[in-house]
Amino acid sequence: MRTRTSQVNKEEYMFSLIAEQAASGQSIKSFCARHGIRSGNWFYWQKRYQQRNVESHNNDNGSFTLLQVTPDVVTSVESGIFVEYKGLKIYRPVPASFLKELIG
């Protein structure tokens, strides 16, 4: 049976590899082959990594997200709201509740 310490060390190691792979731009397949990791194990740890990031984001109660408004943006839409958030671009009118849900 694994001890709690060894499980934490393995988690830290795998999470560091996941971050390294994301920063490298290398494919998961070649990264796993280079490090001797089975793809099933990789995706298990990747899912845990993503869940941990979601949990840590949800613990930021009362935090705000900075939105930068650029008044000189030229779009082909004559009216409505233009929104760009994390690469997602919205060029048509949307209800405020949708934007609130998108950001939250």
MITOR-51480 format. One line per field, with one value per residue: chain; residue number from 1; x, y, z of N, C-alpha, C, O in turn. Coordinates in steps of 0.1 Angstrom, whole numbers, plus 2048, in hexadecimal, padded with zeros to 3 digits. Layout:
N
ch <- c(A|...)
i <- c(NUM|...)
n_east <- c(X|...)
n_north <- c(Y|...)
n_up <- c(Z|...)
ca_east <- c(X|...)
ca_north <- c(Y|...)
ca_up <- c(Z|...)
c_east <- c(X|...)
c_north <- c(Y|...)
c_up <- c(Z|...)
o_east <- c(X|...)
o_north <- c(Y|...)
o_up <- c(Z|...)
//
This chain:
104
ch <- c(A|A|A|A|A|A|A|A|A|A|A|A|A|A|A|A|A|A|A|A|A|A|A|A|A|A|A|A|A|A|A|A|A|A|A|A|A|A|A|A|A|A|A|A|A|A|A|A|A|A|A|A|A|A|A|A|A|A|A|A|A|A|A|A|A|A|A|A|A|A|A|A|A|A|A|A|A|A|A|A|A|A|A|A|A|A|A|A|A|A|A|A|A|A|A|A|A|A|A|A|A|A|A|A)
i <- c(1|2|3|4|5|6|7|8|9|10|11|12|13|14|15|16|17|18|19|20|21|22|23|24|25|26|27|28|29|30|31|32|33|34|35|36|37|38|39|40|41|42|43|44|45|46|47|48|49|50|51|52|53|54|55|56|57|58|59|60|61|62|63|64|65|66|67|68|69|70|71|72|73|74|75|76|77|78|79|80|81|82|83|84|85|86|87|88|89|90|91|92|93|94|95|96|97|98|99|100|101|102|103|104)
n_east <- c(808|805|815|808|81A|82A|816|80F|828|829|813|81B|831|826|814|826|832|81D|818|831|830|81A|826|83A|831|832|825|80D|810|82B|839|832|83D|858|85C|855|83B|81B|7FF|7E5|7EA|7F4|7DD|7CC|7D9|7DA|7BF|7BA|7CB|7BE|7A6|7AF|7B7|79F|791|7A2|79D|782|783|789|778|764|775|780|77F|794|789|792|789|788|784|789|786|780|765|751|737|71B|70D|709|719|73C|751|76E|77C|793|79C|784|76D|752|73B|721|702|6FE|6EE|6F2|6F3|6FD|718|720|71F|732|74A|74A)
n_north <- c(7F4|816|832|851|866|85D|85C|877|881|874|87F|89A|897|88D|8A2|8B6|8AC|8AD|8C9|8CF|8C2|8D0|8E9|8E3|8DE|8C7|8A8|894|879|875|881|871|859|860|863|84B|845|836|83C|83A|83E|858|867|862|870|889|890|891|8A7|8BC|8BC|8C4|8DE|8EA|8E7|8F8|910|914|918|933|947|964|971|985|988|997|9AB|9B8|9D4|9DE|9FA|A01|9EB|9DC|9CE|9B9|9B9|9CD|9D5|9CD|9B8|9B4|99A|98D|972|95E|956|950|95E|973|981|98A|997|98D|97F|98E|97B|964|96C|96F|955|949|955|94E)
n_up <- c(800|7F8|807|814|80F|7FA|7E6|7E3|7DA|7C1|7B5|7B4|7A3|78B|785|780|769|758|755|74A|731|725|723|712|6F8|6EB|6DE|6F0|6ED|6E4|6F9|70F|707|707|722|72D|734|737|722|72D|748|747|73E|753|768|75D|75D|779|77E|771|77E|798|792|78B|7A4|7B4|7A7|7AC|7C7|7CA|7D6|7D3|7C2|7A6|782|76C|752|734|723|702|6F1|6D6|6C5|6A6|696|681|688|68D|6A4|6C7|6DF|6E2|6EB|6F9|707|716|6FD|6F0|6DB|6D8|6C3|6C3|6D1|6F3|70F|730|744|738|733|74D|756|745|74D|768)
ca_east <- c(800|80D|813|803|825|82D|80B|811|833|826|80A|823|839|81D|80F|831|834|811|81C|83D|82B|812|82F|844|82A|834|819|80D|815|83A|83D|830|847|865|85D|851|82E|810|7F5|7DA|7EE|7F4|7D0|7C7|7DF|7D6|7B1|7BC|7D1|7B4|79C|7B5|7B7|791|78F|7A9|797|775|785|78C|76B|765|77F|77C|787|796|786|797|780|790|77A|78D|785|778|75F|748|72A|718|708|70A|725|747|757|779|780|79C|79C|776|768|744|738|713|6FC|6FB|6E9|6FC|6F4|706|725|723|721|73E|755|74A)
ca_north <- c(800|823|83C|85E|86E|858|860|885|883|86F|889|8A6|894|88C|8AF|8BD|8A7|8B2|8D6|8CF|8BE|8DB|8F4|8DF|8DE|8B9|8A0|88B|86B|875|884|865|84F|864|862|83D|845|831|846|839|845|866|86D|862|87B|896|893|896|8B4|8C5|8BD|8CC|8EC|8EE|8E9|904|91C|915|91D|941|94E|972|977|98B|986|9A4|9AB|9C4|9D9|9E5|A01|A02|9DE|9DD|9C2|9BA|9BA|9DB|9D8|9C1|9B7|9AC|995|983|96C|952|952|94F|96B|974|98C|98E|999|982|984|98F|96E|95B|971|96D|947|947|959|947)
ca_up <- c(800|7F7|812|810|80A|7EC|7DD|7E1|7D2|7B4|7B0|7B0|798|77F|782|77A|75B|750|753|741|724|720|71F|707|6EB|6E6|6DF|6FC|6EA|6E4|707|717|702|70C|731|731|73B|72F|71F|736|754|743|73E|761|770|757|762|787|77E|76D|789|7A2|78E|78C|7B2|7B9|7A1|7B3|7D5|7CA|7D9|7D3|7B9|79A|776|765|744|72E|718|6F8|6E9|6C8|6BE|69A|693|676|68E|68F|6B2|6D0|6E8|6DE|6F7|6F7|714|715|6EF|6EB|6D6|6D6|6BB|6C2|6DE|6FB|71C|73A|74C|731|736|75B|757|73E|756|775)
c_east <- c(809|80A|80E|80E|829|823|80C|81C|830|81D|812|82B|831|818|81A|834|829|814|827|838|823|81B|838|83E|82C|827|819|813|825|83F|83D|83B|855|867|859|844|823|805|7E9|7DD|7EF|7E7|7C9|7CC|7DC|7C8|7B2|7C1|7C6|7A9|7A2|7B4|7A9|78D|795|7A2|789|777|788|77F|76D|76F|779|785|788|792|78B|78E|789|786|77D|78D|77C|772|755|739|727|713|70A|717|72F|74E|762|77D|787|79B|78F|771|759|741|729|70E|6FA|6F6|6F4|6FE|6FD|715|72A|727|72F|74A|756|74D)
c_north <- c(80C|82B|849|867|86A|85C|86F|888|87F|87A|895|8A3|893|89A|8B8|8B9|8AC|8C1|8D8|8CC|8C9|8E6|8F0|8E0|8D0|8B1|897|87E|86B|878|878|85A|853|862|854|83D|83F|83B|846|840|854|86D|86D|86E|889|89A|898|8A4|8BF|8C7|8C5|8DB|8F2|8F1|8F5|910|91E|91A|92C|949|95D|978|97C|987|993|9A2|9B9|9C8|9E2|9ED|A02|9F5|9E0|9CF|9C4|9BB|9C9|9DE|9CB|9C2|9AF|9A7|98C|97F|95F|94D|950|95C|96A|981|990|990|98D|987|984|982|964|95F|96E|95E|943|94A|952|939)
c_up <- c(800|803|80C|809|7FC|7E2|7DA|7D8|7C3|7AD|7AB|7A4|78B|77B|77B|76C|752|74C|749|733|71E|71B|713|6F9|6E4|6E7|6EB|6F9|6EA|6F2|710|714|707|71B|736|738|732|72D|728|743|752|744|74B|769|76A|75C|770|787|77A|778|795|79F|78F|79B|7B8|7B4|7A9|7C1|7D5|7CB|7D9|7CA|7AC|78E|76F|757|73E|722|70F|6EF|6DA|6C0|6B2|697|687|67C|692|69E|6BA|6D8|6E1|6EA|6F2|704|712|707|6E9|6E7|6D3|6CF|6BB|6D0|6E6|709|727|743|745|733|744|75D|750|747|763|774)
o_east <- c(813|7FF|80F|80C|82B|826|80A|81C|835|81E|810|82D|835|818|817|837|82B|812|827|83D|825|819|83C|845|827|81F|824|81A|82A|84A|846|840|85D|872|859|843|822|803|7E4|7D5|7EB|7E5|7C1|7C4|7DA|7C5|7AB|7BD|7C6|7A5|79A|7B2|7A7|787|78F|7A2|786|76D|78A|77B|777|772|76E|790|77E|798|788|78C|78F|77F|774|793|770|77A|752|730|72F|716|70D|71F|72D|752|760|782|781|79A|78E|771|755|744|725|714|6F5|6F9|6FD|709|704|71D|735|730|736|754|761|74D)
o_north <- c(80D|82C|84B|86E|872|85F|873|890|886|87D|89B|8AC|899|89D|8C0|8C1|8B0|8C5|8E0|8D2|8CC|8EC|8F9|8E1|8CE|8B4|894|878|862|873|875|854|84A|860|851|835|843|843|850|847|85C|877|876|875|893|8A6|8A1|8AC|8C9|8D2|8CD|8E3|8FD|8FB|8FD|91A|92A|91F|931|950|962|984|979|984|99A|99A|9C3|9C1|9EB|9E6|A04|9F5|9E5|9C6|9CF|9BC|9D0|9E9|9C0|9CB|9A4|9B0|983|987|956|941|94E|965|961|98C|998|98C|983|992|97C|97F|95D|957|96A|95A|93A|942|94F|932)
o_up <- c(807|808|800|800|7F3|7D6|7CE|7CF|7BA|7A1|7A0|79B|781|76F|773|763|747|740|740|729|712|711|70C|6EF|6D9|6F1|6F0|702|6F0|6F6|718|71C|70C|71F|742|741|726|737|72C|749|75B|74B|74F|76F|771|75E|774|790|781|77A|79B|7A7|792|79E|7BF|7BB|7AB|7C7|7E0|7C2|7E0|7CB|7A9|790|76D|750|744|719|713|6E6|6D2|6B5|6B4|695|684|674|698|6A3|6B5|6D6|6DB|6F2|6E9|70C|70D|704|6DC|6EF|6CC|6D4|6B2|6DA|6E1|70D|726|747|74C|736|746|764|755|747|767|77E)
//
